Amino acid sequence: MREARVYSELVGHRLTAAQVAARNPAALILSGGPASVYADGAPDLDTEIFSLGIPTLGICYGMQLMARDLGGAVERTGASEFGKAELEAGESELFHHLPPEQTVWMSHRDSVTAPPAGARGHRQLAVDPDRGLRGSRARASTASSSTRRSRTRRTGRRSSKNFLYEVAGTPPTWTPAAVIEEQVARIRAAVGSERVLCALSGGVDSAVAALLVHKAVGDQLTCVFVDHGLLRENEAEQVVETFGGHFHVPLVHVQAQKRFLTRLAGVSDPEEKRKIVGEEFIRVFEEEARKLGDVRFLVRERSTRT
């Protein structure tokens, strides 16, 4: 989806319809997986999601789950089908600009033998390496109403783009340049004419955050770079040159090497070292922040750590 320049998020299958609606997505994609929809503990879905009016693409297991929950029939074939297969694709938005016969990769034990009411099916031919070409009743379904759509087990850039652009109506506008401009506009609107403070470590997260804010508000930003003496050789100099010299970001370089090394003297436990460094960093940063006077905003990069 992101290769197609459409922003996407990965979420768990336990989201309720209300939680999905609160996110206000332009489309939903139910992914594939090895489970059977009839297996104990298999991933399930809040069926009210299908009543939200959101275009939905089901792939493999996602298609089978959608078909079952919308009143279709999913049956166990009694044989595993893994490998290359031939798909006969009917005319639909999903297969625009694609030939009617597709070579696909199939990996399932169940088949959608009857699509939900109001949907139409296509016949799929599976290649069995041991027995040759034979018929398979896996189906692709397209809901006749405008509120929801069921789609075939089909991967590939073209069909993904067809779903995003033609079915869901999501334009390919999610580019690095667009993301930067969007974030810059949001920062500028939030900050206004106030001053901003950023703790710059030299790492990727704080560096990106600092440059985005600087692009938005310029010299209203002050970065505090605490040099604790634990960086790689010449790394502190590179940080100062990059941000202060090249990007001309207002930068306070605090050389606190002796202070940190004194606190760490005699400590051998890695976790204790981590706590000491973190605590001392906060103390140094607070001292420098007080020197700068009234600063309303603090830059914090979003962390994904748990």
C-alpha positions as CSV (number, residue, x, y, z in Angstrom):
1,M,0.0,0.0,0.0
2,R,2.8,2.4,0.8
3,E,4.6,1.5,-2.4
4,A,1.3,2.7,-4.1
5,R,1.8,6.0,-2.2
6,V,-1.2,5.5,0.1
7,Y,-0.7,5.8,3.9
8,S,-1.5,2.6,5.7
9,E,-1.5,1.3,9.3
10,L,-1.3,-2.3,10.6
11,V,-3.9,-3.1,13.3
12,G,-5.0,-6.2,15.0
13,H,-8.2,-8.1,14.2
14,R,-9.7,-7.5,17.6
15,L,-10.6,-3.8,16.8
16,T,-14.3,-3.2,17.3
17,A,-16.4,-1.5,14.6
18,A,-16.5,1.6,16.8
19,Q,-12.8,1.7,17.0
20,V,-12.5,1.3,13.2
21,A,-15.0,4.0,12.6
22,A,-13.1,6.3,15.0
23,R,-10.0,6.0,12.8
24,N,-12.1,7.0,9.8
25,P,-10.2,4.8,7.2
26,A,-10.7,5.2,3.5
27,A,-10.5,1.5,3.1
28,L,-9.8,-1.8,4.9
29,I,-7.7,-4.8,3.9
30,L,-8.2,-8.1,5.6
31,S,-5.0,-10.0,5.3
32,G,-4.3,-13.7,4.5
33,G,-3.1,-16.4,6.9
34,P,-2.7,-20.1,7.4
35,A,-5.7,-20.7,9.7
36,S,-9.1,-22.1,8.7
37,V,-12.1,-20.0,9.5
38,Y,-13.5,-23.1,11.3
39,A,-10.5,-23.7,13.5
40,D,-10.7,-23.2,17.2
41,G,-9.1,-19.9,18.1
42,A,-8.9,-18.7,14.5
43,P,-8.8,-14.9,14.1
44,D,-12.3,-13.4,14.1
45,L,-13.7,-10.0,13.3
46,D,-16.4,-7.7,14.6
47,T,-19.0,-8.3,11.9
48,E,-20.4,-4.8,12.4
49,I,-17.3,-3.5,10.5
50,F,-19.0,-4.7,7.3
51,S,-21.9,-2.3,8.0
52,L,-19.7,0.8,8.2
53,G,-19.8,1.5,4.5
54,I,-16.0,1.2,4.1
55,P,-14.5,-0.5,0.9
56,T,-13.0,-3.7,2.1
57,L,-10.5,-6.1,0.3
58,G,-10.3,-9.6,1.6
59,I,-7.1,-11.6,0.8
60,C,-7.0,-15.4,1.3
61,Y,-8.2,-16.0,4.9
62,G,-9.6,-12.4,4.9
63,M,-11.7,-13.2,1.9
64,Q,-12.9,-16.5,3.4
65,L,-13.8,-14.8,6.7
66,M,-15.7,-12.1,4.9
67,A,-17.6,-14.6,2.8
68,R,-18.6,-16.6,5.8
69,D,-19.6,-13.6,7.9
70,L,-21.7,-12.1,5.1
71,G,-23.7,-15.3,4.5
72,G,-21.6,-17.2,1.9
73,A,-20.3,-20.7,2.2
74,V,-16.7,-21.7,3.0
75,E,-15.9,-25.4,2.8
76,R,-13.0,-27.6,3.5
77,T,-11.6,-29.1,0.3
78,G,-10.0,-32.1,2.0
79,A,-6.7,-31.3,0.2
80,S,-4.0,-28.7,0.7
81,E,-3.4,-26.5,-2.3
82,F,0.0,-24.8,-2.2
83,G,1.8,-23.4,-5.2
84,K,1.2,-21.7,-8.6
85,A,-2.3,-21.5,-9.8
86,E,-4.3,-20.0,-12.7
87,L,-7.0,-17.5,-11.9
88,E,-9.8,-16.5,-14.3
89,A,-10.6,-13.0,-13.4
90,G,-14.0,-11.5,-14.2
91,E,-14.5,-7.9,-15.2
92,S,-14.3,-5.6,-12.2
93,E,-12.5,-2.5,-10.9
94,L,-9.9,-4.8,-9.2
95,F,-8.7,-6.3,-12.4
96,H,-8.7,-3.3,-14.7
97,H,-5.6,-3.2,-16.9
98,L,-4.9,-6.8,-16.2
99,P,-5.5,-9.8,-18.5
100,P,-8.4,-12.1,-17.6
101,E,-6.1,-15.0,-16.9
102,Q,-3.7,-14.5,-14.0
103,T,-0.9,-16.7,-12.6
104,V,-1.2,-16.5,-8.8
105,W,0.3,-18.2,-5.7
106,M,-2.3,-20.2,-3.8
107,S,-1.9,-21.4,-0.2
108,H,-5.1,-22.6,1.5
109,R,-7.2,-25.6,2.5
110,D,-10.6,-24.0,2.4
111,S,-12.6,-22.6,-0.5
112,V,-15.4,-20.1,-0.9
113,T,-18.0,-22.4,-2.5
114,A,-20.8,-19.9,-2.5
115,P,-20.4,-16.1,-2.4
116,P,-22.6,-14.0,-0.2
117,A,-26.0,-12.8,-1.5
118,G,-25.7,-10.1,-4.1
119,A,-22.1,-11.1,-5.1
120,R,-20.8,-12.8,-8.2
121,G,-18.2,-15.5,-8.4
122,H,-15.3,-16.5,-10.7
123,R,-13.9,-19.9,-11.2
124,Q,-10.3,-20.5,-10.3
125,L,-8.1,-23.3,-11.7
126,A,-5.4,-24.7,-9.4
127,V,-2.3,-26.5,-10.6
128,D,-1.6,-29.6,-8.5
129,P,2.1,-30.6,-9.0
130,D,1.1,-34.3,-8.6
131,R,-2.1,-34.5,-10.5
132,G,-2.0,-31.7,-13.1
133,L,-4.6,-29.1,-13.8
134,R,-7.9,-29.4,-12.0
135,G,-10.8,-27.3,-11.0
136,S,-10.9,-25.4,-7.7
137,R,-14.0,-23.7,-6.3
138,A,-12.2,-20.8,-4.8
139,R,-14.1,-17.7,-5.7
140,A,-13.6,-14.0,-6.1
141,S,-16.6,-12.0,-5.0
142,T,-17.7,-8.4,-5.6
143,A,-20.5,-7.0,-3.6
144,S,-23.3,-5.5,-5.7
145,S,-23.9,-2.7,-3.3
146,S,-21.7,0.4,-3.1
147,T,-21.0,0.0,0.6
148,R,-18.8,-3.1,0.6
149,R,-16.8,-5.2,-1.7
150,S,-15.3,-8.7,-1.5
151,R,-12.2,-9.5,-3.6
152,T,-10.2,-12.4,-4.7
153,R,-6.9,-13.9,-3.4
154,R,-4.7,-11.9,-5.7
155,T,-1.5,-10.2,-5.0
156,G,0.4,-7.7,-7.0
157,R,1.0,-4.0,-7.5
158,R,-1.6,-3.5,-10.2
159,S,-4.5,-5.0,-8.4
160,S,-3.6,-3.3,-5.2
161,K,-3.5,0.1,-7.0
162,N,-6.9,-0.7,-8.6
163,F,-8.4,-1.3,-5.2
164,L,-6.9,1.8,-3.7
165,Y,-7.5,4.2,-6.6
166,E,-10.6,2.9,-8.3
167,V,-12.6,1.2,-5.5
168,A,-11.6,3.2,-2.4
169,G,-10.9,6.4,-4.2
170,T,-7.6,7.1,-2.3
171,P,-5.2,9.2,-4.4
172,P,-1.4,8.4,-4.5
173,T,-0.4,11.5,-2.5
174,W,1.5,9.9,0.4
175,T,5.0,10.8,-0.7
176,P,8.0,11.8,1.5
177,A,7.7,15.4,0.3
178,A,3.9,15.4,1.1
179,V,4.5,13.9,4.5
180,I,7.2,16.6,5.3
181,E,5.0,19.4,4.2
182,E,2.0,18.1,6.1
183,Q,4.0,17.8,9.3
184,V,5.6,21.2,8.9
185,A,2.2,22.8,8.5
186,R,0.9,21.1,11.6
187,I,4.0,22.2,13.6
188,R,3.8,25.8,12.4
189,A,0.1,26.0,13.2
190,A,0.6,24.5,16.7
191,V,3.7,26.6,17.7
192,G,2.8,30.0,16.2
193,S,5.3,32.5,17.4
194,E,6.4,30.6,20.6
195,R,9.9,29.3,21.3
196,V,10.7,25.6,21.1
197,L,13.3,23.4,22.8
198,C,14.6,20.1,21.5
199,A,16.9,17.5,23.2
200,L,19.2,16.5,20.4
201,S,21.1,13.2,20.8
202,G,22.5,12.9,17.3
203,G,20.4,9.8,16.7
204,V,17.9,9.4,13.8
205,D,14.7,10.1,15.8
206,S,15.8,13.3,17.5
207,A,17.6,14.5,14.3
208,V,14.5,14.1,12.1
209,A,12.3,15.7,14.7
210,A,14.7,18.6,15.1
211,L,15.0,19.3,11.4
212,L,11.2,19.1,10.8
213,V,10.6,21.6,13.6
214,H,13.4,23.9,12.3
215,K,11.9,23.8,8.8
216,A,8.6,24.9,10.3
217,V,9.7,27.6,12.8
218,G,13.3,28.4,12.0
219,D,15.2,30.1,14.8
220,Q,12.3,29.8,17.2
221,L,13.9,26.4,17.9
222,T,16.9,25.8,20.1
223,C,18.5,22.4,20.3
224,V,20.4,21.2,23.3
225,F,23.0,18.6,22.5
226,V,24.3,16.9,25.7
227,D,27.8,15.4,25.0
228,H,28.1,12.7,27.7
229,G,31.3,11.3,26.5
230,L,29.8,8.0,25.5
231,L,29.4,8.6,21.8
232,R,31.5,7.1,19.0
233,E,34.8,8.7,18.2
234,N,34.3,12.1,16.5
235,E,30.5,11.7,16.6
236,A,30.0,14.7,18.8
237,E,31.9,16.9,16.4
238,Q,29.9,15.5,13.5
239,V,26.6,16.4,15.2
240,V,27.8,20.0,15.9
241,E,29.0,20.5,12.4
242,T,25.9,18.9,10.8
243,F,23.3,20.8,12.8
244,G,25.1,24.0,13.7
245,G,27.3,24.4,10.7
246,H,25.4,22.8,7.8
247,F,21.7,23.2,8.7
248,H,22.3,26.3,10.8
249,V,20.0,25.1,13.6
250,P,20.5,27.1,16.9
251,L,22.5,24.7,18.9
252,V,23.7,24.6,22.5
253,H,26.6,22.1,22.9
254,V,26.9,21.0,26.5
255,Q,30.2,19.2,27.1
256,A,29.4,17.2,30.2
257,Q,31.8,14.3,29.7
258,K,33.4,14.5,33.1
259,R,30.1,14.8,34.9
260,F,28.8,11.6,33.3
261,L,32.0,9.6,33.7
262,T,32.3,10.5,37.3
263,R,28.7,9.2,38.0
264,L,29.5,6.0,36.2
265,A,32.9,5.3,37.9
266,G,32.9,1.9,39.6
267,V,29.5,0.9,38.2
268,S,29.5,-2.4,36.3
269,D,25.9,-3.4,35.9
270,P,24.6,-2.4,32.5
271,E,21.0,-1.7,33.7
272,E,22.3,0.6,36.5
273,K,24.6,2.4,33.9
274,R,21.5,3.0,31.7
275,K,19.6,4.5,34.6
276,I,22.5,6.7,35.6
277,V,23.0,8.0,32.1
278,G,19.2,8.7,31.6
279,E,18.8,10.4,34.9
280,E,21.9,12.6,34.5
281,F,20.9,13.5,31.0
282,I,17.6,14.8,32.3
283,R,19.3,16.8,35.0
284,V,21.7,18.4,32.5
285,F,18.9,19.2,30.1
286,E,16.8,20.8,32.8
287,E,19.7,23.0,33.8
288,E,20.2,24.2,30.3
289,A,16.5,24.7,29.7
290,R,16.3,27.1,32.7
291,K,19.1,29.1,31.3
292,L,17.1,29.7,28.1
293,G,14.2,31.3,30.0
294,D,10.6,31.0,28.9
295,V,10.2,28.2,26.3
296,R,6.6,26.9,25.9
297,F,7.1,23.9,23.6
298,L,9.3,20.8,24.0
299,V,10.1,18.5,21.0
300,R,9.7,14.8,21.7
301,E,10.1,12.2,19.1
302,R,7.5,9.4,19.3
303,S,9.0,6.2,20.7
304,T,7.8,2.7,19.6
305,R,9.6,1.0,22.4
306,T,7.6,-0.9,25.0
